Amino acid sequence: MRRVEKTNLPPQRARPALRQAGFTLIEVLVAALLLSIGLVGLAGLQGASLMNNQSSFMRSQVTALAYDLADRMRANVPGANANAYKPAVVLHALTTAAFAGL
């Protein structure tokens, strides 16, 4: 036979269902709000990353063009001493050559 222990705790009352009727809906709305704020922040980070990536690509292109120009000047020292590498002419020639392969 089972032994039933008596405690001094009061009997639990049944809670009315109407007392917590909208609490779950409020939790869902708050969670959706926090999720949307997080997604907007993530979109901002993605935009900043894209901008920095574009800047990095441009810097690497400029570095490659500068090395190419320096190599051409080293190969043609008399032309470099005669100021044959004018910035506008060289820039046009380098950019035309760089984008010819595309």
Gaussian input, Z-matrix of N, CA and C with variables (Angstrom, degrees):
# hf/3-21g

backbone

0 1
 N
 C     1     B1
 C     2     B2     1     A1
 N     3     B3     2     A2     1     D1
 C     4     B4     3     A3     2     D2
 C     5     B5     4     A4     3     D3
 N     6     B6     5     A5     4     D4
 C     7     B7     6     A6     5     D5
 C     8     B8     7     A7     6     D6
 N     9     B9     8     A8     7     D7
 C    10    B10     9     A9     8     D8
 C    11    B11    10    A10     9     D9
 N    12    B12    11    A11    10    D10
 C    13    B13    12    A12    11    D11
 C    14    B14    13    A13    12    D12
 N    15    B15    14    A14    13    D13
 C    16    B16    15    A15    14    D14
 C    17    B17    16    A16    15    D15
 N    18    B18    17    A17    16    D16
 C    19    B19    18    A18    17    D17
 C    20    B20    19    A19    18    D18
 N    21    B21    20    A20    19    D19
 C    22    B22    21    A21    20    D20
 C    23    B23    22    A22    21    D21
 N    24    B24    23    A23    22    D22
 C    25    B25    24    A24    23    D23
 C    26    B26    25    A25    24    D24
 N    27    B27    26    A26    25    D25
 C    28    B28    27    A27    26    D26
 C    29    B29    28    A28    27    D27
 N    30    B30    29    A29    28    D28
 C    31    B31    30    A30    29    D29
 C    32    B32    31    A31    30    D30
 N    33    B33    32    A32    31    D31
 C    34    B34    33    A33    32    D32
 C    35    B35    34    A34    33    D33
 N    36    B36    35    A35    34    D34
 C    37    B37    36    A36    35    D35
 C    38    B38    37    A37    36    D36
 N    39    B39    38    A38    37    D37
 C    40    B40    39    A39    38    D38
 C    41    B41    40    A40    39    D39
 N    42    B42    41    A41    40    D40
 C    43    B43    42    A42    41    D41
 C    44    B44    43    A43    42    D42
 N    45    B45    44    A44    43    D43
 C    46    B46    45    A45    44    D44
 C    47    B47    46    A46    45    D45
 N    48    B48    47    A47    46    D46
 C    49    B49    48    A48    47    D47
 C    50    B50    49    A49    48    D48
 N    51    B51    50    A50    49    D49
 C    52    B52    51    A51    50    D50
 C    53    B53    52    A52    51    D51
 N    54    B54    53    A53    52    D52
 C    55    B55    54    A54    53    D53
 C    56    B56    55    A55    54    D54
 N    57    B57    56    A56    55    D55
 C    58    B58    57    A57    56    D56
 C    59    B59    58    A58    57    D57
 N    60    B60    59    A59    58    D58
 C    61    B61    60    A60    59    D59
 C    62    B62    61    A61    60    D60
 N    63    B63    62    A62    61    D61
 C    64    B64    63    A63    62    D62
 C    65    B65    64    A64    63    D63
 N    66    B66    65    A65    64    D64
 C    67    B67    66    A66    65    D65
 C    68    B68    67    A67    66    D66
 N    69    B69    68    A68    67    D67
 C    70    B70    69    A69    68    D68
 C    71    B71    70    A70    69    D69
 N    72    B72    71    A71    70    D70
 C    73    B73    72    A72    71    D71
 C    74    B74    73    A73    72    D72
 N    75    B75    74    A74    73    D73
 C    76    B76    75    A75    74    D74
 C    77    B77    76    A76    75    D75
 N    78    B78    77    A77    76    D76
 C    79    B79    78    A78    77    D77
 C    80    B80    79    A79    78    D78
 N    81    B81    80    A80    79    D79
 C    82    B82    81    A81    80    D80
 C    83    B83    82    A82    81    D81
 N    84    B84    83    A83    82    D82
 C    85    B85    84    A84    83    D83
 C    86    B86    85    A85    84    D84
 N    87    B87    86    A86    85    D85
 C    88    B88    87    A87    86    D86
 C    89    B89    88    A88    87    D87
 N    90    B90    89    A89    88    D88
 C    91    B91    90    A90    89    D89
 C    92    B92    91    A91    90    D90
 N    93    B93    92    A92    91    D91
 C    94    B94    93    A93    92    D92
 C    95    B95    94    A94    93    D93
 N    96    B96    95    A95    94    D94
 C    97    B97    96    A96    95    D95
 C    98    B98    97    A97    96    D96
 N    99    B99    98    A98    97    D97
 C   100   B100    99    A99    98    D98
 C   101   B101   100   A100    99    D99
 N   102   B102   101   A101   100   D100
 C   103   B103   102   A102   101   D101
 C   104   B104   103   A103   102   D102
 N   105   B105   104   A104   103   D103
 C   106   B106   105   A105   104   D104
 C   107   B107   106   A106   105   D105
 N   108   B108   107   A107   106   D106
 C   109   B109   108   A108   107   D107
 C   110   B110   109   A109   108   D108
 N   111   B111   110   A110   109   D109
 C   112   B112   111   A111   110   D110
 C   113   B113   112   A112   111   D111
 N   114   B114   113   A113   112   D112
 C   115   B115   114   A114   113   D113
 C   116   B116   115   A115   114   D114
 N   117   B117   116   A116   115   D115
 C   118   B118   117   A117   116   D116
 C   119   B119   118   A118   117   D117
 N   120   B120   119   A119   118   D118
 C   121   B121   120   A120   119   D119
 C   122   B122   121   A121   120   D120
 N   123   B123   122   A122   121   D121
 C   124   B124   123   A123   122   D122
 C   125   B125   124   A124   123   D123
 N   126   B126   125   A125   124   D124
 C   127   B127   126   A126   125   D125
 C   128   B128   127   A127   126   D126
 N   129   B129   128   A128   127   D127
 C   130   B130   129   A129   128   D128
 C   131   B131   130   A130   129   D129
 N   132   B132   131   A131   130   D130
 C   133   B133   132   A132   131   D131
 C   134   B134   133   A133   132   D132
 N   135   B135   134   A134   133   D133
 C   136   B136   135   A135   134   D134
 C   137   B137   136   A136   135   D135
 N   138   B138   137   A137   136   D136
 C   139   B139   138   A138   137   D137
 C   140   B140   139   A139   138   D138
 N   141   B141   140   A140   139   D139
 C   142   B142   141   A141   140   D140
 C   143   B143   142   A142   141   D141
 N   144   B144   143   A143   142   D142
 C   145   B145   144   A144   143   D143
 C   146   B146   145   A145   144   D144
 N   147   B147   146   A146   145   D145
 C   148   B148   147   A147   146   D146
 C   149   B149   148   A148   147   D147
 N   150   B150   149   A149   148   D148
 C   151   B151   150   A150   149   D149
 C   152   B152   151   A151   150   D150
 N   153   B153   152   A152   151   D151
 C   154   B154   153   A153   152   D152
 C   155   B155   154   A154   153   D153
 N   156   B156   155   A155   154   D154
 C   157   B157   156   A156   155   D155
 C   158   B158   157   A157   156   D156
 N   159   B159   158   A158   157   D157
 C   160   B160   159   A159   158   D158
 C   161   B161   160   A160   159   D159
 N   162   B162   161   A161   160   D160
 C   163   B163   162   A162   161   D161
 C   164   B164   163   A163   162   D162
 N   165   B165   164   A164   163   D163
 C   166   B166   165   A165   164   D164
 C   167   B167   166   A166   165   D165
 N   168   B168   167   A167   166   D166
 C   169   B169   168   A168   167   D167
 C   170   B170   169   A169   168   D168
 N   171   B171   170   A170   169   D169
 C   172   B172   171   A171   170   D170
 C   173   B173   172   A172   171   D171
 N   174   B174   173   A173   172   D172
 C   175   B175   174   A174   173   D173
 C   176   B176   175   A175   174   D174
 N   177   B177   176   A176   175   D175
 C   178   B178   177   A177   176   D176
 C   179   B179   178   A178   177   D177
 N   180   B180   179   A179   178   D178
 C   181   B181   180   A180   179   D179
 C   182   B182   181   A181   180   D180
 N   183   B183   182   A182   181   D181
 C   184   B184   183   A183   182   D182
 C   185   B185   184   A184   183   D183
 N   186   B186   185   A185   184   D184
 C   187   B187   186   A186   185   D185
 C   188   B188   187   A187   186   D186
 N   189   B189   188   A188   187   D187
 C   190   B190   189   A189   188   D188
 C   191   B191   190   A190   189   D189
 N   192   B192   191   A191   190   D190
 C   193   B193   192   A192   191   D191
 C   194   B194   193   A193   192   D192
 N   195   B195   194   A194   193   D193
 C   196   B196   195   A195   194   D194
 C   197   B197   196   A196   195   D195
 N   198   B198   197   A197   196   D196
 C   199   B199   198   A198   197   D197
 C   200   B200   199   A199   198   D198
 N   201   B201   200   A200   199   D199
 C   202   B202   201   A201   200   D200
 C   203   B203   202   A202   201   D201
 N   204   B204   203   A203   202   D202
 C   205   B205   204   A204   203   D203
 C   206   B206   205   A205   204   D204
 N   207   B207   206   A206   205   D205
 C   208   B208   207   A207   206   D206
 C   209   B209   208   A208   207   D207
 N   210   B210   209   A209   208   D208
 C   211   B211   210   A210   209   D209
 C   212   B212   211   A211   210   D210
 N   213   B213   212   A212   211   D211
 C   214   B214   213   A213   212   D212
 C   215   B215   214   A214   213   D213
 N   216   B216   215   A215   214   D214
 C   217   B217   216   A216   215   D215
 C   218   B218   217   A217   216   D216
 N   219   B219   218   A218   217   D217
 C   220   B220   219   A219   218   D218
 C   221   B221   220   A220   219   D219
 N   222   B222   221   A221   220   D220
 C   223   B223   222   A222   221   D221
 C   224   B224   223   A223   222   D222
 N   225   B225   224   A224   223   D223
 C   226   B226   225   A225   224   D224
 C   227   B227   226   A226   225   D225
 N   228   B228   227   A227   226   D226
 C   229   B229   228   A228   227   D227
 C   230   B230   229   A229   228   D228
 N   231   B231   230   A230   229   D229
 C   232   B232   231   A231   230   D230
 C   233   B233   232   A232   231   D231
 N   234   B234   233   A233   232   D232
 C   235   B235   234   A234   233   D233
 C   236   B236   235   A235   234   D234
 N   237   B237   236   A236   235   D235
 C   238   B238   237   A237   236   D236
 C   239   B239   238   A238   237   D237
 N   240   B240   239   A239   238   D238
 C   241   B241   240   A240   239   D239
 C   242   B242   241   A241   240   D240
 N   243   B243   242   A242   241   D241
 C   244   B244   243   A243   242   D242
 C   245   B245   244   A244   243   D243
 N   246   B246   245   A245   244   D244
 C   247   B247   246   A246   245   D245
 C   248   B248   247   A247   246   D246
 N   249   B249   248   A248   247   D247
 C   250   B250   249   A249   248   D248
 C   251   B251   250   A250   249   D249
 N   252   B252   251   A251   250   D250
 C   253   B253   252   A252   251   D251
 C   254   B254   253   A253   252   D252
 N   255   B255   254   A254   253   D253
 C   256   B256   255   A255   254   D254
 C   257   B257   256   A256   255   D255
 N   258   B258   257   A257   256   D256
 C   259   B259   258   A258   257   D257
 C   260   B260   259   A259   258   D258
 N   261   B261   260   A260   259   D259
 C   262   B262   261   A261   260   D260
 C   263   B263   262   A262   261   D261
 N   264   B264   263   A263   262   D262
 C   265   B265   264   A264   263   D263
 C   266   B266   265   A265   264   D264
 N   267   B267   266   A266   265   D265
 C   268   B268   267   A267   266   D266
 C   269   B269   268   A268   267   D267
 N   270   B270   269   A269   268   D268
 C   271   B271   270   A270   269   D269
 C   272   B272   271   A271   270   D270
 N   273   B273   272   A272   271   D271
 C   274   B274   273   A273   272   D272
 C   275   B275   274   A274   273   D273
 N   276   B276   275   A275   274   D274
 C   277   B277   276   A276   275   D275
 C   278   B278   277   A277   276   D276
 N   279   B279   278   A278   277   D277
 C   280   B280   279   A279   278   D278
 C   281   B281   280   A280   279   D279
 N   282   B282   281   A281   280   D280
 C   283   B283   282   A282   281   D281
 C   284   B284   283   A283   282   D282
 N   285   B285   284   A284   283   D283
 C   286   B286   285   A285   284   D284
 C   287   B287   286   A286   285   D285
 N   288   B288   287   A287   286   D286
 C   289   B289   288   A288   287   D287
 C   290   B290   289   A289   288   D288
 N   291   B291   290   A290   289   D289
 C   292   B292   291   A291   290   D290
 C   293   B293   292   A292   291   D291
 N   294   B294   293   A293   292   D292
 C   295   B295   294   A294   293   D293
 C   296   B296   295   A295   294   D294
 N   297   B297   296   A296   295   D295
 C   298   B298   297   A297   296   D296
 C   299   B299   298   A298   297   D297
 N   300   B300   299   A299   298   D298
 C   301   B301   300   A300   299   D299
 C   302   B302   301   A301   300   D300
 N   303   B303   302   A302   301   D301
 C   304   B304   303   A303   302   D302
 C   305   B305   304   A304   303   D303

   B1=1.4361
   B2=1.5226
   B3=1.3381
   B4=1.4635
   B5=1.5051
   B6=1.2548
   B7=1.4540
   B8=1.5201
   B9=1.2927
   B10=1.4541
   B11=1.5154
   B12=1.3287
   B13=1.4595
   B14=1.5177
   B15=1.2604
   B16=1.4493
   B17=1.5257
   B18=1.3343
   B19=1.4537
   B20=1.5079
   B21=1.2958
   B22=1.4648
   B23=1.5163
   B24=1.3408
   B25=1.4583
   B26=1.5223
   B27=1.3324
   B28=1.4693
   B29=1.5248
   B30=1.3115
   B31=1.4606
   B32=1.5310
   B33=1.3275
   B34=1.4703
   B35=1.5181
   B36=1.2987
   B37=1.4534
   B38=1.5213
   B39=1.2636
   B40=1.4530
   B41=1.5214
   B42=1.3099
   B43=1.4626
   B44=1.5190
   B45=1.2891
   B46=1.4716
   B47=1.5222
   B48=1.3045
   B49=1.4586
   B50=1.5171
   B51=1.2830
   B52=1.4641
   B53=1.5229
   B54=1.2962
   B55=1.4567
   B56=1.5322
   B57=1.3087
   B58=1.4548
   B59=1.5240
   B60=1.2832
   B61=1.4652
   B62=1.5283
   B63=1.3399
   B64=1.4579
   B65=1.5080
   B66=1.2930
   B67=1.4587
   B68=1.5236
   B69=1.2984
   B70=1.4564
   B71=1.5188
   B72=1.3120
   B73=1.4579
   B74=1.5297
   B75=1.3090
   B76=1.4649
   B77=1.5336
   B78=1.3075
   B79=1.4666
   B80=1.5215
   B81=1.3182
   B82=1.4617
   B83=1.5216
   B84=1.3168
   B85=1.4654
   B86=1.5293
   B87=1.3098
   B88=1.4714
   B89=1.5245
   B90=1.3212
   B91=1.4674
   B92=1.5251
   B93=1.3364
   B94=1.4649
   B95=1.5243
   B96=1.3332
   B97=1.4616
   B98=1.5296
   B99=1.3213
   B100=1.4660
   B101=1.5266
   B102=1.3102
   B103=1.4588
   B104=1.5219
   B105=1.3254
   B106=1.4691
   B107=1.5285
   B108=1.3300
   B109=1.4655
   B110=1.5287
   B111=1.3231
   B112=1.4616
   B113=1.5180
   B114=1.3338
   B115=1.4589
   B116=1.5227
   B117=1.3351
   B118=1.4691
   B119=1.5289
   B120=1.3272
   B121=1.4645
   B122=1.5187
   B123=1.3223
   B124=1.4596
   B125=1.5236
   B126=1.3322
   B127=1.4683
   B128=1.5357
   B129=1.3289
   B130=1.4635
   B131=1.5151
   B132=1.3196
   B133=1.4668
   B134=1.5211
   B135=1.3200
   B136=1.4699
   B137=1.5280
   B138=1.3358
   B139=1.4654
   B140=1.5181
   B141=1.3355
   B142=1.4661
   B143=1.5286
   B144=1.3156
   B145=1.4589
   B146=1.5256
   B147=1.3191
   B148=1.4596
   B149=1.5259
   B150=1.3339
   B151=1.4659
   B152=1.5273
   B153=1.3278
   B154=1.4649
   B155=1.5269
   B156=1.3193
   B157=1.4520
   B158=1.5289
   B159=1.3271
   B160=1.4667
   B161=1.5285
   B162=1.3234
   B163=1.4555
   B164=1.5340
   B165=1.3146
   B166=1.4630
   B167=1.5268
   B168=1.3271
   B169=1.4602
   B170=1.5269
   B171=1.3334
   B172=1.4632
   B173=1.5259
   B174=1.3235
   B175=1.4698
   B176=1.5253
   B177=1.3126
   B178=1.4663
   B179=1.5254
   B180=1.3384
   B181=1.4623
   B182=1.5278
   B183=1.3235
   B184=1.4648
   B185=1.5267
   B186=1.3160
   B187=1.4638
   B188=1.5260
   B189=1.3313
   B190=1.4674
   B191=1.5250
   B192=1.3295
   B193=1.4615
   B194=1.5268
   B195=1.3408
   B196=1.4676
   B197=1.5270
   B198=1.3322
   B199=1.4660
   B200=1.5237
   B201=1.3368
   B202=1.4595
   B203=1.5227
   B204=1.3385
   B205=1.4626
   B206=1.5287
   B207=1.3322
   B208=1.4714
   B209=1.5280
   B210=1.3277
   B211=1.4712
   B212=1.5278
   B213=1.3215
   B214=1.4754
   B215=1.5263
   B216=1.3396
   B217=1.4648
   B218=1.5272
   B219=1.3492
   B220=1.4617
   B221=1.5226
   B222=1.3232
   B223=1.4607
   B224=1.5170
   B225=1.3361
   B226=1.4589
   B227=1.5285
   B228=1.3150
   B229=1.4702
   B230=1.5295
   B231=1.3374
   B232=1.4651
   B233=1.5383
   B234=1.3165
   B235=1.4616
   B236=1.5174
   B237=1.3212
   B238=1.4637
   B239=1.5144
   B240=1.3571
   B241=1.4619
   B242=1.5224
   B243=1.3169
   B244=1.4711
   B245=1.5331
   B246=1.3549
   B247=1.4710
   B248=1.5341
   B249=1.3312
   B250=1.4589
   B251=1.5289
   B252=1.3166
   B253=1.4652
   B254=1.5266
   B255=1.3217
   B256=1.4658
   B257=1.5307
   B258=1.3266
   B259=1.4739
   B260=1.5248
   B261=1.3296
   B262=1.4646
   B263=1.5225
   B264=1.3344
   B265=1.4599
   B266=1.5183
   B267=1.3242
   B268=1.4600
   B269=1.5241
   B270=1.3248
   B271=1.4589
   B272=1.5182
   B273=1.3111
   B274=1.4625
   B275=1.5307
   B276=1.3094
   B277=1.4633
   B278=1.5249
   B279=1.3244
   B280=1.4671
   B281=1.5178
   B282=1.3254
   B283=1.4596
   B284=1.5140
   B285=1.3143
   B286=1.4675
   B287=1.5220
   B288=1.3177
   B289=1.4615
   B290=1.5279
   B291=1.3267
   B292=1.4708
   B293=1.5187
   B294=1.3498
   B295=1.4581
   B296=1.5209
   B297=1.3386
   B298=1.4607
   B299=1.5139
   B300=1.3264
   B301=1.4634
   B302=1.5157
   B303=1.3223
   B304=1.4746
   B305=1.4710
   A1=109.01
   A2=115.31
   A3=119.92
   A4=110.53
   A5=112.04
   A6=118.58
   A7=109.02
   A8=118.47
   A9=123.19
   A10=108.17
   A11=114.06
   A12=118.50
   A13=109.43
   A14=116.31
   A15=121.30
   A16=108.62
   A17=115.16
   A18=120.03
   A19=108.73
   A20=115.41
   A21=120.80
   A22=112.43
   A23=118.56
   A24=121.64
   A25=109.74
   A26=115.82
   A27=117.70
   A28=110.42
   A29=118.42
   A30=120.25
   A31=110.34
   A32=115.83
   A33=120.12
   A34=109.07
   A35=113.58
   A36=119.59
   A37=109.46
   A38=115.86
   A39=120.99
   A40=108.85
   A41=115.81
   A42=119.66
   A43=109.37
   A44=116.49
   A45=117.59
   A46=110.79
   A47=117.40
   A48=122.83
   A49=111.93
   A50=119.01
   A51=122.14
   A52=112.39
   A53=117.86
   A54=121.13
   A55=112.31
   A56=118.46
   A57=122.66
   A58=112.04
   A59=117.86
   A60=120.97
   A61=113.13
   A62=120.64
   A63=121.85
   A64=114.70
   A65=119.28
   A66=121.54
   A67=111.66
   A68=118.51
   A69=121.13
   A70=111.05
   A71=117.86
   A72=121.82
   A73=110.78
   A74=118.04
   A75=121.41
   A76=109.76
   A77=117.00
   A78=119.87
   A79=111.18
   A80=117.01
   A81=121.18
   A82=110.09
   A83=118.14
   A84=121.22
   A85=111.34
   A86=117.64
   A87=120.86
   A88=110.23
   A89=116.98
   A90=119.83
   A91=110.75
   A92=117.20
   A93=120.25
   A94=110.92
   A95=117.48
   A96=121.30
   A97=110.80
   A98=117.05
   A99=120.16
   A100=111.71
   A101=116.94
   A102=120.42
   A103=111.28
   A104=116.91
   A105=119.17
   A106=110.99
   A107=117.94
   A108=120.39
   A109=110.18
   A110=116.97
   A111=120.50
   A112=112.17
   A113=117.18
   A114=119.96
   A115=111.98
   A116=117.23
   A117=119.71
   A118=109.98
   A119=117.12
   A120=120.39
   A121=112.25
   A122=116.29
   A123=120.57
   A124=111.14
   A125=117.02
   A126=120.02
   A127=110.53
   A128=117.24
   A129=120.60
   A130=111.95
   A131=116.83
   A132=120.17
   A133=111.46
   A134=116.26
   A135=119.88
   A136=110.25
   A137=117.18
   A138=120.66
   A139=112.16
   A140=116.09
   A141=119.69
   A142=110.95
   A143=116.83
   A144=120.56
   A145=111.02
   A146=116.54
   A147=120.13
   A148=111.32
   A149=116.45
   A150=120.63
   A151=110.74
   A152=116.49
   A153=119.55
   A154=111.39
   A155=117.05
   A156=120.54
   A157=110.55
   A158=116.71
   A159=120.63
   A160=110.04
   A161=116.91
   A162=120.79
   A163=111.00
   A164=116.58
   A165=120.54
   A166=111.24
   A167=117.00
   A168=120.56
   A169=110.62
   A170=117.43
   A171=120.91
   A172=111.11
   A173=116.68
   A174=119.64
   A175=111.35
   A176=117.76
   A177=119.83
   A178=110.77
   A179=117.43
   A180=119.97
   A181=110.65
   A182=117.31
   A183=121.08
   A184=110.24
   A185=117.08
   A186=120.64
   A187=110.75
   A188=116.67
   A189=119.70
   A190=110.91
   A191=117.72
   A192=120.64
   A193=111.74
   A194=116.49
   A195=119.34
   A196=110.99
   A197=117.28
   A198=119.68
   A199=111.30
   A200=116.71
   A201=120.14
   A202=111.01
   A203=116.12
   A204=120.27
   A205=110.73
   A206=116.94
   A207=119.70
   A208=110.85
   A209=117.35
   A210=120.02
   A211=111.30
   A212=116.05
   A213=118.66
   A214=110.99
   A215=116.69
   A216=119.88
   A217=110.86
   A218=117.34
   A219=120.06
   A220=111.20
   A221=116.25
   A222=119.70
   A223=111.90
   A224=117.74
   A225=122.09
   A226=108.75
   A227=115.94
   A228=120.81
   A229=112.18
   A230=121.02
   A231=118.94
   A232=111.92
   A233=117.47
   A234=119.89
   A235=112.09
   A236=117.10
   A237=120.62
   A238=110.65
   A239=117.36
   A240=120.70
   A241=111.36
   A242=117.66
   A243=121.09
   A244=112.21
   A245=116.74
   A246=122.77
   A247=111.84
   A248=116.01
   A249=121.09
   A250=112.08
   A251=117.37
   A252=121.20
   A253=109.85
   A254=115.71
   A255=120.12
   A256=108.21
   A257=118.11
   A258=120.25
   A259=114.77
   A260=119.16
   A261=120.32
   A262=111.21
   A263=117.46
   A264=121.24
   A265=110.35
   A266=116.49
   A267=121.05
   A268=110.11
   A269=117.36
   A270=120.52
   A271=110.86
   A272=117.09
   A273=120.15
   A274=111.03
   A275=116.56
   A276=120.00
   A277=111.63
   A278=116.74
   A279=120.01
   A280=112.06
   A281=117.60
   A282=119.19
   A283=111.19
   A284=117.72
   A285=119.90
   A286=110.29
   A287=116.83
   A288=120.54
   A289=111.33
   A290=116.70
   A291=120.51
   A292=111.14
   A293=117.20
   A294=119.49
   A295=112.90
   A296=118.01
   A297=120.02
   A298=111.65
   A299=116.75
   A300=120.61
   A301=113.55
   A302=119.10
   A303=120.22
   A304=113.10
   D1=139.31
   D2=-178.20
   D3=-78.67
   D4=144.08
   D5=-179.78
   D6=-100.57
   D7=126.16
   D8=-178.78
   D9=-102.05
   D10=123.30
   D11=179.74
   D12=-92.07
   D13=138.51
   D14=179.09
   D15=-94.39
   D16=137.11
   D17=177.25
   D18=-121.10
   D19=165.51
   D20=179.35
   D21=-92.19
   D22=10.85
   D23=-179.85
   D24=-76.58
   D25=141.03
   D26=177.34
   D27=-71.59
   D28=152.94
   D29=178.82
   D30=-65.31
   D31=141.85
   D32=-179.06
   D33=-77.10
   D34=137.39
   D35=178.89
   D36=-95.62
   D37=149.56
   D38=176.49
   D39=-74.28
   D40=130.59
   D41=179.89
   D42=-83.78
   D43=142.83
   D44=178.07
   D45=-70.30
   D46=144.27
   D47=-176.75
   D48=-70.86
   D49=-25.39
   D50=-177.27
   D51=-73.11
   D52=-19.22
   D53=-176.30
   D54=-66.65
   D55=-33.31
   D56=-178.14
   D57=-114.52
   D58=28.73
   D59=-172.05
   D60=-63.19
   D61=-42.64
   D62=-174.88
   D63=-104.97
   D64=6.12
   D65=-175.20
   D66=-66.90
   D67=-39.90
   D68=-179.90
   D69=-66.84
   D70=-38.66
   D71=177.88
   D72=-63.10
   D73=-40.09
   D74=178.53
   D75=-65.60
   D76=-40.55
   D77=177.73
   D78=-61.65
   D79=-41.63
   D80=179.78
   D81=-65.95
   D82=-41.37
   D83=179.50
   D84=-65.12
   D85=-41.29
   D86=178.21
   D87=-65.73
   D88=-40.91
   D89=178.43
   D90=-64.55
   D91=-40.68
   D92=178.18
   D93=-65.18
   D94=-38.06
   D95=177.63
   D96=-64.03
   D97=-46.05
   D98=178.92
   D99=-64.43
   D100=-38.46
   D101=177.57
   D102=-65.13
   D103=-41.26
   D104=-179.90
   D105=-67.86
   D106=-37.40
   D107=176.49
   D108=-64.27
   D109=-40.57
   D110=177.63
   D111=-64.50
   D112=-39.16
   D113=179.48
   D114=-69.51
   D115=-35.55
   D116=176.16
   D117=-65.55
   D118=-40.34
   D119=176.00
   D120=-63.89
   D121=-38.89
   D122=177.71
   D123=-65.55
   D124=-38.23
   D125=177.21
   D126=-65.19
   D127=-38.15
   D128=176.30
   D129=-63.66
   D130=-41.53
   D131=177.19
   D132=-65.12
   D133=-37.09
   D134=178.61
   D135=-64.87
   D136=-40.96
   D137=177.91
   D138=-64.25
   D139=-42.57
   D140=178.20
   D141=-65.12
   D142=-38.90
   D143=177.93
   D144=-64.19
   D145=-41.06
   D146=178.92
   D147=-63.54
   D148=-40.89
   D149=179.46
   D150=-65.47
   D151=-42.73
   D152=179.32
   D153=-68.20
   D154=-33.38
   D155=177.67
   D156=-66.17
   D157=-40.44
   D158=178.56
   D159=-64.91
   D160=-41.80
   D161=178.54
   D162=-63.16
   D163=-41.16
   D164=178.53
   D165=-64.73
   D166=-39.84
   D167=178.09
   D168=-62.73
   D169=-43.36
   D170=179.62
   D171=-63.87
   D172=-41.05
   D173=178.57
   D174=-63.49
   D175=-40.01
   D176=179.29
   D177=-68.17
   D178=-35.68
   D179=176.92
   D180=-65.62
   D181=-42.71
   D182=179.46
   D183=-64.44
   D184=-39.94
   D185=178.81
   D186=-63.32
   D187=-42.76
   D188=178.82
   D189=-64.34
   D190=-40.75
   D191=178.53
   D192=-66.52
   D193=-37.82
   D194=178.64
   D195=-66.41
   D196=-41.98
   D197=176.62
   D198=-63.53
   D199=-38.44
   D200=178.40
   D201=-63.46
   D202=-43.17
   D203=178.98
   D204=-65.18
   D205=-41.08
   D206=178.74
   D207=-64.33
   D208=-38.94
   D209=177.54
   D210=-65.22
   D211=-40.17
   D212=178.39
   D213=-64.60
   D214=-38.36
   D215=179.65
   D216=-69.55
   D217=-36.12
   D218=177.22
   D219=-67.10
   D220=-34.27
   D221=-179.76
   D222=-75.72
   D223=-24.44
   D224=-177.28
   D225=-125.86
   D226=70.41
   D227=-177.82
   D228=-62.68
   D229=-42.35
   D230=178.18
   D231=-62.19
   D232=-38.07
   D233=177.73
   D234=-67.53
   D235=-36.99
   D236=178.02
   D237=-68.02
   D238=-37.55
   D239=177.54
   D240=-70.52
   D241=-27.37
   D242=179.19
   D243=-87.38
   D244=8.37
   D245=178.68
   D246=61.99
   D247=41.17
   D248=179.97
   D249=-79.50
   D250=-12.54
   D251=-178.28
   D252=-100.76
   D253=77.53
   D254=178.02
   D255=-80.14
   D256=141.52
   D257=-173.10
   D258=-57.60
   D259=-43.43
   D260=-176.25
   D261=-68.59
   D262=-41.96
   D263=-178.68
   D264=-68.95
   D265=-42.83
   D266=-179.18
   D267=-66.53
   D268=-42.16
   D269=-179.89
   D270=-62.37
   D271=-42.75
   D272=178.96
   D273=-65.12
   D274=-42.83
   D275=-179.54
   D276=-66.55
   D277=-41.67
   D278=-179.15
   D279=-68.51
   D280=-42.93
   D281=-179.45
   D282=-69.62
   D283=-34.42
   D284=176.60
   D285=-66.86
   D286=-41.03
   D287=179.16
   D288=-69.79
   D289=-35.37
   D290=-177.87
   D291=-69.53
   D292=-37.48
   D293=-176.41
   D294=-95.69
   D295=2.84
   D296=178.70
   D297=-70.05
   D298=-29.24
   D299=-178.75
   D300=-79.94
   D301=-7.62
   D302=-177.69
   D303=-79.53

